[in-house]
Amino acid sequence: MDSKVGEVLLYYCYCEVKDPEKLCAWQKALCQHLHLTGKVRVASEGINGTVGGSKVATNLYIEVMLSQPLFKDILCREDFKSSAGGAHCFPDLRVGVFKEIVPMGIDPKIVSYKETGIHLSPQEFHREVEQYLAQASQGESDTILLDCRNFYESKIGHFQGCLAPDIRKFSYFPSYVDENLELFKDKRVLMYCTGGIRCERGSAYLRSKAVCREVYQLKGGIHKYLEEFPDGFYRGKLFVFDDRYAICSNEDIISACRYCGTLWDQYKLCSSQHCRQLVLTCPSCRNKGLTACCPVCQEKELKVTSRASGQTLKEECECTSRRPRVPIEHVSQRMLDTGKD
């Protein structure tokens, strides 16, 4: 159970949970018994988790989850996405009850996972993207390939020709849709995210606006796509929400160091104590002391480190304040840029 050679599991299951508190207590006890670390969100609409541990522990975890009466007829082994890692990929175990199993900020009773888009297998999605890129290169596409993730995720990896909203949180996605409805009018939308869960609620919200012709989503997300198409239409790294920050399936680097512009895609936390932003800074720049996400943080870091230890500030940095919370897309320019990468 304590072996450091292990893996990280990512999964979710939408279902009706009558007693979230009871499920939460059971889940916490199960993870502790198997020496798993990670994050598990429980709600009346289901469960969403990413946990790490030895392969013996993660295999046992899957078996127990599949035998749980609540998930027995819904979850299957293929719903668990795995990658190399272990318990060391997370600082601790956090299991809790929330209103949503993925924080979109919309009451599940108003926009339900039951109203989701049409699921496409990785093979079907691959064919759709291939056709989309071919048509887009001729300026004939009526499709939008939509990345439902945050800007720092799509920055280090995305599908060719995608529309990647410059949003910081998934809870901003509904506002993004509202502010850009004209962009989606009469379009076929192909949506994707890391493991599929954000597309469940995101596609349901987009469908509720009744402007798209069709809404599709990648089943199993980028995780499952890369298992079958490691050298497909997804380029760069896949961002993950643990201490690894990213996993790779190809050698492409599509992002650059924030300071010198050299190709670089390994995130670090901003070194300023008051900030929790991620920053791309290459080893050369880090050796020069360029370890913060922006000049304001860099300056504040110097001031904070000169103060008494343990004193931290709670505020947003220049990076956040200068970025529009919800960007407005320019339809004509977006259509011109579609298919380029």
C-alpha positions, 0 to 999 in steps of 0.5 A: 500500500505504501509503495511509491510506484503507483498511479493517479486516478481521475473519475466522476459519476453523475447520479442521485445521492440521497445522503451525501454526508454518508457517502462522504464519510464512507469515501474518506474511510475507504481512501484512508484505509488504502493510503490514498491521497487526493481530492474527492467532491461529493454532492447530491448530483454524484461524485468527482475524484482524483486520488493517488496511491500504489497500484495495488491500492488504486486497483482495490479502490476501483473494485470497491467503487464498482461494487458500491450499490450506488455506482454499480450499474453506472460506473465501469472500469473504463470511466477511471482514467489513470496516469503514472504517479502516486500518493506523493502527487497530492499534499493530503486527502481532502473529501467533502460535500459540495453543492456541485461536483464540478464548480460551475456556479449554477444550481444543478436543479437549474442546469442538470447533467441530464441535459448534456450534449451528445457524447462522442468516443475518442475515435468519433471525436478524432474523425470530427476534428479531422473533418473540421480542420479540413473544412476550416482550412478552406474557410467552410467550417460551421463548427466550433471546437471549444476548450472548456478549460481554464486559460492556464490549462489550454496554454500548455496544450490544446487541440489544433484550431480550438477556441480556448476561452481566456477564463481563469475559472470554470465558474466563469464559463456560463458568463462567457457563453452568455456574453458570446452567444452570437459566436455559437449561433447556428453552429455545431459545437465540439466540446472537450475538457480534461476528463469529461466532467466539465463538458457534462454541465458545460454542454448542458448550459450551452444547450439551455441557450438554444442557439447551437445547431448541435452540441457534442462532447468528448467522452472521457476527455483529453485523457481518454483521447490521448490513450488512443491518439497520443500523436493525434490532433491534441498538441502539447501537455495535459494540465492536471490538478496535482503536484505534477501540473502536467502529463505528456503524450508527445514531445511538443512544447507549445508555450513559452517562458514568461520572461525570455520567451524560450519554449517552456511548459513546466509550471511553478507556483508564483514565488510571492507569498501573497499569490497562488498563480501559476507561472512558466519560467525556465531554469535560466530565468529562475536562476536569475531570480525571475520566479514570480508571475508578474512584476508586481509580485516580483517586487512584493516578494522582495518586500515580503521576504524582508519582513518577519517570517510567516507574514503573508498577504491575501490579494490578487495580483496584476495578472488577475486584475488586468485580465477581463473576467469574461472575454468577448470574442470578435466573431469575424476574427475568430472565424478567420483564425479557426484552424490555425495553430 
